[in-house]
């Protein structure tokens, strides 16, 4: 009996080895292929327009500098006015330039180093706003702007400031509002007839009244 069992075992051993080899081959074939993890994708920064939408601001690019535009209510004329312009040549000794009785520009001594042609150009419409030249000029001393309130909607106690706008396209004459990039502190004369503020560079300035 023992001899029969040993004989059977010898016959089964090759089959077992073949079966084991088949199982091993099957497992190898079914094993998942190794995968290489993709390189991490670097997140791109949100675009300026997207940031503006998220933050509720409007961006204006000047050169490589992004400026934030603030929406303000402008000092308004009671009736729309047409375009008007006045020019004067002012040197290092200083001088003044006025557009009628509505606005005066004072150039102090030492603000410019040589004869310079200055211009005040009234922007037509309801908003009390002006384009000043020479564009892009920065002055050695602040210039003084005095704005008359006659014929405007100015009210005593209003929060008035000088406001800089890069171009007239940022003025909404229909709504009486504008997008500005810079504010200048302003003072009102005791009789309320003149608003005064200083500027250190040109081009467009107006009075905001919020």
VOSE-301026 format. One record per residue (C-alpha): residue in one letter; x, y, z negated. Coordinates in pm, whole numbers, plus 50000, padded with zeros to 5 digits. Example, Ala and Ser with C-alpha at 12.3 -4.5 7.8 and 13.67 -1.06 7.14 Angstrom:
2
a,51230,49550,49220;
s,51367,49894,49286;
***
This chain:
210
x,50000,50000,50000;
x,50278,50241,49909;
x,50447,50165,50241;
x,50126,50257,50429;
x,50098,50593,50248;
x,50462,50682,50323;
x,50415,50593,50689;
x,50107,50817,50712;
x,50293,51105,50546;
x,50575,51079,50801;
x,50318,51101,51084;
x,50141,51406,50931;
x,50457,51610,50854;
x,50525,51725,51217;
x,50160,51817,51259;
x,50168,52019,50939;
x,50481,52199,51055;
x,50321,52273,51393;
x,50006,52404,51217;
x,50212,52625,50990;
x,50396,52764,51289;
x,50067,52838,51465;
x,49928,53012,51158;
x,50244,53221,51132;
x,50222,53314,51500;
x,49854,53403,51467;
x,49917,53620,51164;
x,50199,53799,51342;
x,49987,53860,51651;
x,49696,53993,51442;
x,49906,54216,51225;
x,49834,54587,51296;
x,50095,54771,51496;
x,50307,55004,51290;
x,50204,55368,51342;
x,50415,55679,51320;
x,50249,55956,51126;
x,50203,56265,51347;
x,50420,56560,51263;
x,50229,56811,51052;
x,50074,57084,51262;
x,50165,57428,51142;
x,49853,57637,51095;
x,49852,57949,51304;
x,49784,58278,51130;
x,49434,58422,51180;
x,49415,58680,51451;
x,49385,59044,51355;
x,49031,59057,51494;
x,48933,58757,51282;
x,49084,58911,50972;
x,48899,59229,51047;
x,48573,59038,51070;
x,48636,58857,50743;
x,48746,59162,50553;
x,48498,59404,50701;
x,48764,59637,50837;
x,48857,59756,51181;
x,49215,59740,51301;
x,49393,59971,51539;
x,49739,59890,51668;
x,49979,60179,51724;
x,50317,60051,51844;
x,50386,59759,51612;
x,50190,59906,51324;
x,49836,59795,51248;
x,49628,60079,51107;
x,49307,60037,50913;
x,49024,60256,51033;
x,48778,60395,50779;
x,48428,60497,50884;
x,48330,60844,50758;
x,48054,61099,50802;
x,48178,61412,50971;
x,48103,61774,50899;
x,47843,61856,51166;
x,47755,62163,51368;
x,47393,62271,51356;
x,47393,62282,51737;
x,47626,62097,51977;
x,47918,62304,52105;
x,48107,62281,52436;
x,48479,62226,52470;
x,48702,62524,52401;
x,49077,62578,52377;
x,49333,62828,52253;
x,49713,62816,52274;
x,50004,63014,52133;
x,50381,62989,52132;
x,50519,62987,51778;
x,50884,62970,51674;
x,51082,62898,51359;
x,50958,63220,51194;
x,50604,63079,51186;
x,50271,63225,51294;
x,49897,63162,51319;
x,49656,63044,51584;
x,49276,63078,51569;
x,48990,62946,51780;
x,48731,63221,51740;
x,48613,63248,51382;
x,48576,62876,51332;
x,48925,62739,51269;
x,49272,62880,51199;
x,49606,62699,51212;
x,49893,62847,51011;
x,50248,62742,51096;
x,50477,62840,50805;
x,50831,62957,50850;
x,51067,62663,50906;
x,50795,62419,51013;
x,50941,62404,51366;
x,51301,62465,51470;
x,51235,62643,51796;
x,50965,62796,52011;
x,50678,62550,52034;
x,50350,62573,52226;
x,50062,62496,51991;
x,49705,62427,52102;
x,49369,62383,51931;
x,49110,62209,52147;
x,48751,62188,52026;
x,48603,61845,52091;
x,48253,61901,52233;
x,47950,61773,52044;
x,47806,61788,51697;
x,48107,61669,51495;
x,48338,61948,51381;
x,48661,61799,51521;
x,48964,61925,51708;
x,49256,61794,51904;
x,49586,61961,51814;
x,49900,61981,52025;
x,50185,61908,52065;
x,50079,61544,52023;
x,50290,61320,51804;
x,50487,61607,51650;
x,50595,61579,51286;
x,50670,61907,51116;
x,50944,62005,50871;
x,50684,62178,50653;
x,50308,62108,50628;
x,50081,62320,50848;
x,49761,62469,50707;
x,49419,62424,50864;
x,49130,62646,50754;
x,48790,62538,50878;
x,48489,62770,50862;
x,48165,62616,50736;
x,47944,62874,50909;
x,47702,62707,51147;
x,47756,62362,50992;
x,47565,62132,50758;
x,47813,62185,50472;
x,47655,62163,50127;
x,47814,62282,49804;
x,47955,61999,49594;
x,48011,61766,49889;
x,48324,61549,49884;
x,48518,61701,50174;
x,48856,61585,50302;
x,49070,61644,50604;
x,49073,61331,50819;
x,49305,61220,51099;
x,49176,61030,51404;
x,49413,60895,51675;
x,49181,60976,51968;
x,48842,61131,52042;
x,48701,60793,52142;
x,48669,60714,51771;
x,48408,60989,51724;
x,48043,60886,51748;
x,47863,61211,51828;
x,47522,61043,51825;
x,47556,60914,51468;
x,47780,61193,51343;
x,48038,60943,51222;
x,48402,60873,51303;
x,48675,60616,51247;
x,48980,60774,51084;
x,49320,60647,50972;
x,49433,60906,50718;
x,49285,61146,50466;
x,49417,61481,50345;
x,49296,61644,50021;
x,49091,61956,50087;
x,48977,62256,49887;
x,48670,62471,49936;
x,48683,62847,49891;
x,48480,62992,49599;
x,48217,63127,49839;
x,48193,62791,50019;
x,48273,62942,50358;
x,48614,62785,50421;
x,48758,62434,50386;
x,49137,62421,50366;
x,49380,62130,50399;
x,49736,62068,50516;
x,49870,61838,50787;
x,50217,61703,50851;
x,50171,61574,51206;
x,49935,61600,51502;
x,49700,61499,51698;
x,49325,61497,51602;
x,49177,61632,51277;
x,48829,61680,51141;
x,48652,61734,50809;
x,48485,61429,50655;
x,48193,61489,50421;
x,48082,61183,50220;
***
